[in-house]
Amino acid sequence: MEVPKTSIKLNNGENIPVVGLGTWQCSKDEVQTAVHAALDVGYRHIDTAFMYQNEDAIGEILQDYMKRGKVKREDLFIVTKLPPTHMDPSLVKRSLEMSLKNLKLSYVDLYLVHLPCQLVYDGDDNNLFPQDENGCLKADPKSDLIATWKAMEHLVDLGLTKSIGVSNFLLSQVERICSFAKHKPVVNQVECHIYFQQKKLYECCKKLGVVLTAYSPLGSPKRMEGLIKANDPVPLEDPLIVEIAKEYGKTPAQILIRNLMQREIVVIPKSVHPERIRSNFDVFNFSLSEEDMQKIAAIRQYPKLVDFTPGLQNHPECPWEGNSKAPL
């Protein structure tokens, strides 16, 4: 099978590196160690978010590497995201400006709407998970994805981001945005791994010219305790993946990443361990056979492993399975 290129062309002509570093649940110290290791081994795609609260730590490393001439800004692909509390159109530009200040950059390469569910903004930029008296996340009744997207498009016109996209969006929501967009979303970043392969979403987004980015491609084994359910399957321990890894002389993580690459899906594995970060990037020197790709495609599917929006099940834009108001 042909070895995929190191990047994928987006619908606006920009190129996104096919393997990036995910930084969800990384503390500031951890993320600096991780970004150091990633840049040294050759990663140029770094994925973060305002909600991760680690943009400033990433910005320090990026500035250090650029000042020392170890990397050029034009060779980097930096992604961050609009938090749900800043989705009101009046807040969108200011939110990206805060992220740029944190990252110490004049622009990002890709800015994503983190969730389709707008949350109430109470004036505190750091209150990212506003809750009601029952401990449920407070949805903003003024939620308007179209208005939010138009504000996102203005950021492209201003040169504050080269590209814009979405994250955790259903196909129907992506289609809605594409139906009127001046600047189409270039990416939909979603959970995607062997147990949640997103086959229909991938095929339909491909027809729209929207690339999928897979977060939690290894199943997010170190996700926070509240997100782990009893008997959750572990992709890294899947018998087929372990068997294929032995056949190729690779790690299970490398097989999981390579499988997504060959499906033309961008992959952003997260790790804070330099040796694993290096290993996760060592995926460009082999290809899985068509037979092995078909075996992996036939693996039994399970519900999402990462569901971090308790209390939003009744939000009209909630993208999680079981929401009766949001069409699949």
C-alpha positions in Angstrom: 0.0 0.0 0.0 1.2 3.5 -0.8 2.7 5.3 2.1 0.6 8.4 2.9 2.2 11.8 2.7 3.2 13.5 5.9 0.4 16.1 5.4 -3.1 16.3 4.1 -4.3 19.2 1.9 -7.3 21.0 3.3 -10.2 22.5 1.3 -8.6 26.0 1.5 -5.3 24.8 0.1 -3.4 24.7 3.4 -1.7 21.5 4.5 -2.1 19.9 7.9 0.6 17.5 9.2 -1.0 14.1 9.4 0.5 13.4 12.9 0.3 15.9 15.7 0.8 16.1 19.4 -2.4 16.2 21.5 -2.1 18.1 24.8 -5.5 17.5 26.6 -5.1 16.8 30.3 -1.5 18.0 30.3 -0.3 20.1 33.1 1.9 23.1 32.3 5.1 21.2 33.3 4.0 18.1 31.5 3.1 19.9 28.3 6.5 21.7 28.2 8.3 18.4 28.5 6.0 16.9 25.8 6.3 19.8 23.3 10.1 19.8 23.8 10.3 16.1 22.9 7.8 16.5 20.1 9.6 19.3 18.3 13.0 17.6 18.7 11.8 14.4 17.0 10.0 16.2 14.2 6.4 17.0 15.1 5.3 20.3 13.8 1.6 20.0 14.5 0.7 20.9 18.1 -3.0 20.7 19.3 -4.2 22.6 22.3 -7.3 24.6 23.5 -8.2 27.5 25.7 -10.1 24.9 27.9 -6.9 22.9 28.5 -5.3 25.8 30.4 -1.9 25.1 29.0 -1.6 27.5 26.0 0.8 29.8 27.9 3.2 26.9 28.7 3.2 25.8 25.1 3.8 29.4 23.9 6.9 29.6 26.0 8.4 26.5 24.3 7.4 27.7 20.8 9.0 31.1 21.4 12.2 29.5 22.8 12.6 27.2 19.7 11.8 30.0 17.3 14.2 32.5 18.9 17.0 29.9 18.9 16.3 29.1 15.2 15.4 25.5 15.9 12.1 25.9 14.1 10.5 28.5 11.8 7.0 29.8 12.5 5.9 28.9 8.9 6.9 25.3 9.5 4.6 25.0 12.6 0.9 24.0 12.5 -0.7 25.3 15.8 -4.3 24.5 16.6 -6.4 25.9 19.4 -10.1 26.0 20.2 -12.9 28.4 21.0 -14.3 27.4 24.4 -18.1 26.8 24.7 -18.4 29.8 27.1 -17.1 32.2 24.4 -19.4 31.1 21.6 -21.4 34.3 21.6 -20.4 36.2 18.5 -19.4 39.2 20.6 -16.8 37.1 22.4 -15.2 35.1 19.6 -12.5 37.5 18.5 -11.5 38.4 22.0 -11.3 34.7 22.9 -8.8 34.0 20.1 -6.8 37.1 21.0 -6.5 35.7 24.5 -5.3 32.4 23.1 -2.8 34.2 20.8 -1.4 36.1 23.8 -1.0 32.9 25.7 0.7 31.2 22.7 2.8 34.3 22.0 1.8 34.1 18.3 0.3 36.6 15.9 -1.9 33.9 14.3 -2.8 30.2 14.6 -3.0 27.8 11.7 -6.3 26.3 12.7 -9.0 27.5 15.1 -11.8 25.1 16.1 -15.2 25.5 17.7 -14.6 23.2 20.6 -18.1 22.0 21.0 -21.4 22.7 19.3 -23.1 23.3 22.7 -22.8 26.9 23.9 -22.4 27.4 27.6 -23.4 30.4 29.7 -20.7 33.1 30.0 -20.8 34.7 33.4 -18.0 37.3 32.9 -15.3 35.0 34.3 -13.1 33.8 31.4 -11.7 31.0 33.6 -15.1 29.6 34.6 -15.1 27.2 31.7 -17.6 24.7 33.2 -20.5 26.9 34.6 -22.9 24.7 36.6 -26.5 25.1 37.8 -27.8 24.3 41.3 -28.0 20.6 40.3 -24.3 20.4 39.2 -25.2 20.3 35.5 -23.5 22.4 32.9 -25.4 25.5 32.1 -26.4 25.7 28.5 -26.8 29.1 26.9 -30.4 29.4 25.5 -29.1 32.0 23.0 -26.9 29.3 21.3 -26.7 30.0 17.6 -24.1 28.0 15.6 -24.6 30.0 12.5 -23.9 33.3 14.3 -20.8 31.8 15.9 -19.5 30.5 12.6 -19.9 33.9 11.0 -17.8 35.3 13.8 -15.2 32.6 13.2 -15.1 33.5 9.5 -14.2 37.1 10.4 -11.1 35.8 12.2 -9.9 34.4 8.9 -10.5 37.7 7.1 -8.5 39.5 9.9 -5.6 37.1 9.5 -5.8 35.8 13.1 -6.1 32.2 11.9 -5.4 30.6 8.5 -8.1 28.1 8.8 -11.2 27.4 10.9 -13.0 24.2 11.7 -15.1 22.3 14.3 -14.8 19.7 17.0 -17.2 17.1 18.3 -19.8 18.1 15.6 -22.4 15.7 14.2 -22.7 15.3 10.5 -25.9 17.3 10.4 -24.1 20.2 12.2 -21.2 20.1 9.7 -23.6 20.1 6.8 -25.5 23.0 8.3 -22.3 25.1 8.5 -21.2 24.1 5.0 -24.5 25.0 3.5 -23.9 28.8 4.0 -20.2 29.1 4.9 -18.0 31.6 3.1 -15.1 29.8 4.8 -16.0 26.1 5.1 -14.7 24.2 8.1 -11.5 22.4 7.0 -11.6 19.9 9.9 -13.9 18.1 12.2 -12.0 16.9 15.2 -13.7 13.9 16.9 -13.0 10.9 19.0 -11.9 8.1 16.6 -10.1 4.8 17.2 -10.6 1.1 16.4 -13.7 0.8 18.7 -15.3 4.0 17.4 -14.3 4.2 13.8 -16.6 7.0 12.6 -16.9 5.4 9.2 -20.1 7.2 8.1 -19.0 10.5 9.5 -15.6 10.1 7.6 -17.2 9.3 4.3 -19.8 12.1 4.5 -17.3 14.7 5.6 -14.9 13.6 2.8 -17.7 14.4 0.3 -18.0 17.9 1.9 -14.2 18.4 1.7 -13.9 18.3 5.5 -11.0 16.3 7.0 -11.4 14.3 10.1 -8.9 14.6 13.0 -8.9 11.8 15.5 -8.5 12.6 19.1 -8.0 9.8 21.6 -6.7 7.6 18.8 -5.2 5.2 21.4 -8.5 5.2 23.4 -7.3 7.8 25.9 -6.1 5.2 28.5 -5.1 8.0 30.9 -8.3 10.0 30.7 -9.6 11.3 34.0 -11.2 8.8 36.3 -14.7 10.2 35.9 -14.7 9.3 32.2 -13.7 5.7 32.7 -16.6 3.2 32.8 -16.5 -0.4 33.9 -15.5 -2.8 31.2 -14.4 -0.1 28.7 -12.4 -1.7 26.0 -8.7 -0.8 25.7 -7.5 -0.3 22.1 -3.8 -0.8 23.0 -4.7 -4.2 24.5 -6.9 -5.5 21.6 -5.7 -9.0 20.7 -5.8 -8.3 17.0 -3.8 -5.1 17.4 -1.3 -6.8 19.6 -0.9 -9.7 17.1 -0.5 -7.3 14.1 2.1 -5.3 16.1 4.2 -8.4 16.6 4.0 -9.2 12.9 5.3 -5.8 11.9 7.8 -5.4 14.8 5.9 -2.3 15.9 4.1 -1.2 19.1 0.3 -1.4 19.4 0.2 2.4 19.5 2.1 2.6 16.2 -0.4 0.2 14.6 -3.4 2.2 15.9 -1.9 5.5 14.6 -0.9 4.0 11.2 -4.4 2.6 10.7 -5.9 6.0 11.0 -3.2 7.6 8.8 -4.0 5.1 6.0 -7.7 6.0 6.3 -6.6 9.6 5.5 -7.5 10.8 9.0 -5.2 13.2 10.9 -4.0 11.7 14.3 -3.1 13.6 17.4 -2.0 11.1 20.1 -1.4 12.6 23.5 1.6 11.6 25.7 3.8 13.3 28.2 6.5 10.6 28.0 9.3 11.6 25.6 10.0 8.0 24.6 6.4 7.4 23.7 6.2 10.7 21.9 9.1 9.6 19.8 7.6 6.2 19.2 4.2 7.6 18.2 6.0 9.6 15.4 7.9 6.6 14.1 5.0 5.6 11.8 6.2 6.8 8.4 8.4 3.9 7.5 5.9 1.1 7.1 2.4 0.4 5.8 -0.4 -1.9 6.9 -1.5 -4.4 4.3 -5.0 -4.1 2.8 -5.8 -7.4 4.6 -4.8 -6.1 8.0 -6.7 -2.8 7.3 -9.8 -4.9 6.6 -9.4 -7.0 9.7 -9.2 -3.8 11.8 -12.2 -2.3 10.0 -14.2 -5.4 11.1 -13.5 -4.9 14.8 -16.6 -4.7 17.0 -17.7 -1.2 17.7 -18.6 0.3 21.1 -20.1 3.6 22.3 -17.9 6.6 22.8 -15.2 6.2 25.4 -14.9 10.0 26.1 -18.2 11.7 27.1 -17.4 14.9 29.0 -20.6 16.8 28.9 -22.9 15.5 31.6 -25.9 17.7 31.9 -26.1 18.7 28.2 -28.0 15.6 27.0 -31.1 17.8 26.4 -29.2 20.7 24.7 -30.6 20.9 21.1 -27.0 20.9 19.8 -25.7 18.1 22.0 -23.7 15.7 19.7 -23.6 12.7 22.0 -25.5 9.5 21.3 -28.8 9.4 23.1 -29.7 13.1 22.5 -33.1 12.9 20.9 -33.1 16.5 19.7 -29.9 16.4 17.6 -30.2 14.4 14.3 -27.4 12.0 13.7 
